[in-house]
Amino acid sequence: MRATKRYPNLTAAPVYVALTLCLFGSVAGAFAAGVAAPAAARPNVIIILADDLGYGDLGCQGHPQFKTPELDRMAAEGMRLTQFNAPMPFCAPTRASLLTGRYPARCGLASNPTPDATPAADALGLPLTEVTLAELFRQGGYATAMVGKWHLGHQRPEFLPTRRGFDEYLGILYSNDMRPVQLLEGERVIEYPVVQATLTRRYTERALAFIERHRTRPFFLYFAHAMPHKPLAAAEAFYKKSGAGLYGDVLLELDWSVGQVLVKLRELGLDDRTLVVFTSDNGPWFGGSTGGLRGMKGSSFEGGYRVPLLARWPGRIAAGRVSHAPAVMMDLFATALAAANLPSPADRVIDGRNLLPLLTGNGPGLNDFIFGQTGARFATVRDQRWKLHVLAPTARRSSAPEEKWIDPRGPDGVTILAPYEQCHPSQYPGLETGDAPAPMMLFDLEHDPGEQRNVAAQHPDVVARLKQGYDEASRMAPERRPPNPAGKRAAD
């Protein structure tokens, strides 16, 4: 059945917004020079974001069964970061940080908008005072498009991708297991229920069409896949073809999709002036792999935060390079703007750092500390080697294979259309062993990446140094935001 009316839940609702130092409109003039630059000389930027892809899910990350030849080739032709982190171990806050360059505690979205949960969660959205990467690119003269999962607000028209800087949009406004799973074209529902096995292919076709149409104009494409978020689904051409179960099938198609984007760039002669980045919003769900890290999605152990990062830009990023410098999702905001020679907003704190010196040369890592949130608070702080859990670590648990488990958001054949053989909680993606969770645990990630042994007692100086950085960051990023009763952007 296909919907013929506009999205039904776009009703007024309260929203919490971040305070800014000055009006959004005051920065618009800063982009005039960028608009005037010749189009042919300006690079394109493509950010491909997988959903719940684990640190160990790719062949180039060491997985022995999952087949990802295109992503492995992308890593071989570009650079792979081994210490790349999400700021939170679940979906929406990480996406907010990617598009604003700010930690969730600072940009004001620290939980998931959820249409089938409580009304309060349904009303959440990225505060309207925040400036998105798409808005900055569009002001700089770029064509902008988003394909895939949004998850930054769905109740109000002002929250939608087409109101936050994207010229066009095709996708689902939240996770593909949150009812109602509706596919939108712009702001109009075009399909419900959604046959999820078609999503990766349809998203890929739309991304390729956008690239084709804008081959003579600089563009920014944010390609946010639905997979491998549950429910898993793959097209017939990939279903039961990987030899590694449904999760492996899904990754095989996801890998194909990335390969199609890279082939299109080569065919159009855009290869050497397009930065392509591939990463994930957080760690894996059941069935995926953390690559030997402890925990999983939703956990403040490394399995929740650490994700793959591949960057490719022929002629700018040397092939086959690997970096162990810590980096975080907000860095992609600053890096994308730097690649396009566009300035960051001057009226607010930007937490992201420009990674281009690291990616294109031998520049050092730029992040002294990286913080991990759970809810509104910072929970962890880490540097190159050490990680301090200021709050007691959290993690989901596995269950026995024979234990019956019914996912309330699983495929039902009516509202959620996907294969029934979804992963079971016994298919735990990370380590569950190690010292019992407690506040102020310290782990040596260089020698103990699986966070098994708490060494806080042996290194009080390290604990004190990391805790000082944590305290300073907590003061700079207030946990709560005042409401904006009018619900208007600062520029309105």
N, C-alpha and C positions, 0 to 999 in steps of 0.2 A: 504494500500500500504506500502511496506517495502523498506527502503532505502538500497542501495547496495554500496554506496560510502562513503568515510570518510566525517566527518562533514565539510560542505562547507564553513563555515565562518572563518576557522582557517588561517587567513592571517595576515601578519605583520601589526602592528599598534603601535603608540607611547604608552608608559606606564610611569607613574610617580612612582618612587621608593623611598623608605626611605633610608637615609644615615645610615650606620652602623659604629661602632667603629673599627671593624677589620673584616678580611675575614671570611666567613662562614666556610670554610675548617679548620680554626684554632681550632674549637671546637670539631671536629670529634673525636679526640683522647680521649676526656673526657668520652666517652661512652664505652671504652674498658672493664672496670670493669663490667658494666651492661651486656654486651654481654656474659661474662664468667659465670654469675650466673646460677645455675641450673634452668632449665625451670619449673620443678614441683613446685619450691618455689616461682615463680614469678606470681603475680596476673594479671588478665585480666582487661581491662577497656572497658566499653561500654557507649558511650554517645548517647542518643536518643533525637533528637531535632525535636519538632513539629514546624509547620510553621503557624504563626498567631494564636496560641492558647492563649486564654485570661486567665487572672489571675483567673477569676471566672468560667471557663469552666468545671472544674472537680467536681465530687461529694465530694471528700475530701476537696475541697475548698469552698463547701457550695452551689453548684448549685442544685436547687430543681427539675430539670427535666432531665438534661443530665445524662446518665448512663455510669459510668466509674468504674465498679467493680474491674477490674484488677489494675488500677492505684490507686484506693482507698486502695487495699490490699498492693500494693507496699509501699504506704505511711505508712500503719499500721505496715509493717515489717521493715521499715527503718526510715528515717528522712525527715521532710518537713520544708522547709525554707519559711517564710512568707514575707520576705523583699528582695527577689532576683530580680535583675534588668538586663535588657539589656542596653548596653551603647548607643544605638540609637534605635529609635522606628520603624525601618524597617530592611529589610532582610540582604543584603550583608555585611554592616559594622559590624553587630553583629556577623556574621559567621567568618569574618576576625578576630575579637577580640577573639573569642573562640579558633581559631586555632593558634593564635600568642601570646596570653596572653597580648595584648597591646590595648589601646584605639584606635579607628579608627583614631583619630587625630595624633596618633603616628605611627601606622602601615601603614597609607597611603591609606586606602580605606574608603571613607566617603560618597559614594553614590553607587547606584545599577548599575552594568553592565546590559544593556537593549538592546536586539537585535532588537526590533521593535520600538526603539525611535531614538534619534539623533545619528549620527556616533560617536560623542565623548563618549556618554554613552555606545555604543556598544563596544568601544575599552578598556574600563576599566578592570582592573584585580588587584588581590593582588600583590603588588610590589614583584619582583623576589628576592629582597634582604631579604625578610622576611623569617624566619624559621618557619615551621609549626609543630604542635604537631605530625602529622603523620611522618614527617621526623625524629623527635627526637625518636619516638618509634621504627621506623625501624632501625635507627642507634643503638638502644639499643637491637636489636635482636628480636623484636616483628614482627609478621605477622600483616599487616595493611590492612584494607578495608574500603571503603566508599560506602554506599548505599543511594541514594536519591538526594536531591537538593544540588548542589554545589554553584553556584552564586558568585564565586570569579574570574571570567574571563572565556571567551569562544572563543575569537577571535584568540588567538595564542596557538599553542601546548604547550608552556611552562607554560601556565596558568592552564592546565587541572589537575584534581586530580591525575592522574597517573604520572604526572611530579612533584607533590608536596608532595610525600611521601607515597601515597597509592599504595599498590601492585595490587589492583583490584578496579574496579568501575562499578556500574550500577546505572543509574539515568538520570535526566534532568539537564542540566548545569545551569539553571536559574529558574525563577518562572514558574509554570505550566499554566500561562495565557499569557506568552510572546511568540509570534510567531517567529520562528517555534518551536512548542513543539515536540522535538525529544528525543527519548530514546536512550542513549548510553550504550554500553557494552565496557568498556575500553575507547578507543578513536574512536570507530566505531559506527555509527548510525545503530540501529537494528530495529527501528520502527518509522514510521511517516505516518499519524497522530497517536497519542497515545490514546488508549481507557482509559480514566483516571479512570474509575471505577475499573480497574485492578491494579492500581498502588500500593495501600497499600498492597494487597495480594502478588504481585510479589516482592515488596521490602522486605516483611517479609520472604518470601521463600528464597530469596538470603541471607538475614542476618542469618537465621537459618542454611543454608548450609555452610556458612563461619565458624560459630561457630562449627559445626559438624566436618568440615575438620581440624580444628586447635585445637581440644580438648586436644591434647597432647603438644601443643606449646603455649606459651603466645601470646595473640593477643590484638590489639586495633581495635575496631569497632566504626566507626562514622556513625550512622544511622539517616539520616536527611529526615524525612517524607515530602511528598508534602502537606499533609492535616494538618489543615483545611484551607489552603490558597485557595482562589477562583481560578478557578471554583471548587466548591465542587462536589465530586463524591464518591460513595460507591459501593462496590460489591453487587450483587443481594442478597446474604445472609444477608446483613445489610440494604439494601435500604428499606425505609418505615417500619423499624422494631423497631425503638427507641421510637416512639410516640412523638418525639420532633422535627419533621421536618428533612429536609435534613442535616442540621448542626448536629443535634443529631445523625443521622445515621452515619455520617462521624466519629464523636467522638467514637461511639460504635465500629466501625471497628478499629480505631486507638488504642483504649483501648485493643481490642482483640490482636492486633499485639504485644503490650508490654507484654501482658500475655503470648503469645507464646514464646517470648525470655526468659522470666523467667522460664517457664516450661522446655525449652530446657536446660538451665543451670542446673536445678535440675536433669534432666534425665542423663546428662553427668557427674554428680558429680562435677560440676564447681561452684556451688552456693557460697560456702564459700571462694572462691578465685577470685571472680569477682565483681568489683565495677560497679554498674549500676546507671547512672544518667539520669533523664528525665527532660526536660525543654522546653522552647519555645523561638523563636528568637525575639519576640516583642509582643505587645498587639494585641487584636483581630480586625478583620474587621467586617463589618455589619453582624449581626446574632449571634455573639459570646457574651461573657460576661466578663466585667472587674471586676465583683464582687463588684460593688459599687464604683469603682474608676472613676475619671473624665477623659474624653477623650477616645481615642482609638488608634489603629495603626497610626503612623505618627504624633502623638501628643506628646508634651513635658509635658503634664500632666501625672499623674501616670498610667493612663490606657494605655499609649503608652509604658512605660518602664517596669512596674512591671509584672513579669511572674511567673508561678509556678516553683518550684524546688523540686524534689523528689530524694533522694539518698538511695540506698540499698546495703548493703554488710554484709550478715549474719556473725555473729561472730565478726565483727568489728564495725558496726553501730548498736547501740541498737534499738530495735523495738519501734515504737510509739512515737518517740521524735519529738518535734517541736521547731524551733529556730526562734527568731525574730531579729537576728543580720543581719544588712545589708550586702549583698554580691552582686557581679556583675559577668557577664559572663566570664571575663578574669580569674576569680578565678578557673574556671574549668580546665584551662590550667595548672596552678601550682598544683592543686589538683591531676589531672591525673598523672602528672610526679612524684609527691611525692608518690602516691599509688604504682607506678611501681619502685620506688627507682631509678629514672633517674634524672640527674641534669638538671636544666634550663640553657639556653645559658648564658654565662658570658659576652658576648660582646655587650649586649644591655639592655635597661631598660625593665623589665617585670612588668606590672602593676598588674597582678593577684596575689592573695595571696593564700597560701595553706590552704584549709578549713578542712583538715583531723583532726586537733586537735578539731575543732568545731563539726565535724560529728561523731567522734569516742569517744569523751569524753565530758568534760565540759569546753573545751577551749573557750575563749572569741571571739567575733567578731574581725576581724582584719582590717576592712576598716574604717578609721577615716572619710573619705569623699568618696562619690560616685558621679561621674559626668555623666551628660547626654548630648549627642550631638544632634544638628540638623544641618545637613550640616557639614561644616568643623570646626565649632566653638562649644565649650562647651556652652550649654544653661542653664543648671541647676547644682546645687550642693546640696547634701543632706548628713545628718548624720543619726544617729539612730532616731532622733525625727523630725528634721526640714528640710525643703526643700526651697531653694531660687531659684527663676526663674530670673536669671540675665538678660536674654532676655525675652521679652514678650512671654507668653505661646502661643503655636499654637495648633489648633485642627480642625479636620474636623467637618462638620455639618450634621445633619440628614435632611430628607425631609419628606413631608407629604406622607402617604400611597398611596394617589391617584395620586401623582406626577409621571409622566412617566419618567423612567430612563432606558437608554440603555447603558450597559457596553460595551465600545469598545473592551474590551478583554474578553467578555463573550463567552459562547459556541455558535458556528455557525453551528455545524453539519458537518463541512467540515475540517477545520484546528484545531479546538478545540472541542473534543468530550467529552461531559459531560452533565448531566441533565440540562434542561432549567430553572427549578424552583430555580434559585439562589436567594440569599438574597437581599433585597431591602434596600436603605439608610434610610428608616423609621425604620429599625430594628437596632437602634443605640445601641452599646454594653455597653456604659458607661454614666456617668452623663454629662449633658450639662448645668447644673445650676452652680451658684456661681459668685463671684465677677468677673467683666470684666477683661480680660487679660491686663497686663501692665508690663513693666520692673520692676525688683527688688521686685516682689511679694514674700512674705514669708508665708509658710503654716506650721502649727503644725500637722504633719502626725500622731502623737500619738492620738490626740483628734479630728482631722479633716482629716481622710484619703482621703475623697472625694474632698479635696482642694476647699472648698467653701468660706472660709473667709481669706482674706489677713490680716495678723497681723504684717506686717513689722513695722508700726508706733509704735506698743507697745513693740517691741523687737529690738531696734537698735543695741544692743550689739551682738545679734545673727546674724543679717544681716552683721555686720562688720566682724565677725569671719568667716562666710561662704564665704563672698566675698574675704577675704584674701586667703583662700584655693583655691578658683576659680582662682584668679590672678596667684598664684604660679603654678597651674597646667597648665594654659594657656601658661605660659612662657616655661614650660618644654616640651610641646607638640606643636611644630610649626604647623600652619594650612596648610602650603603649602610645597610641596616636589619638589626638582629639578628633571628634567627628566634625564633618563639614555639613551642617544641616541643609544647606542649599544644594549640596551634591554637585557643585560646579568646579570646573578647572580654574586654576589661578588666572588663566588668560581670559576667562569668560567675563 
